[in-house]
């Protein structure tokens, strides 16, 4: 291992200490290493070219002008990436949506960015799962018209 010195502002350090206490790390170094590993594995997935599935969650204010239509429009524009969406009416103003997506990781990240940067959208989170085909196999042949 190598020892490095980093400069970090107090608020961010308080966040690191919070993570450390909640997750039971014994040192800041250990906590920071794991946080970097998390970020690195997300970056790794983004650099892969294979097929991925993803879960995109976000909360939005359905009273924000035309936001619901804009979000639906984005998913229709990318219907090739969009598998299904679940909508939950959280309260009088807010809706929670979970969209299941499928496609190349960079395209999924881009769609997620488009959704999460809309004004009125909060708590957006994207979880990408690589689904490389382990092997190929033949499915049952189609029904033959010959008898
Ligand atoms: Ni709703």
Boltz pocket constraint, residues with backbone or C-beta under 6 A from the ligand:
constraints:
  - pocket:
      binder: B
      contacts: [[A, 62], [A, 87], [A, 88], [A, 89], [A, 90], [A, 94], [A, 95], [A, 96]]
      max_distance: 6.0
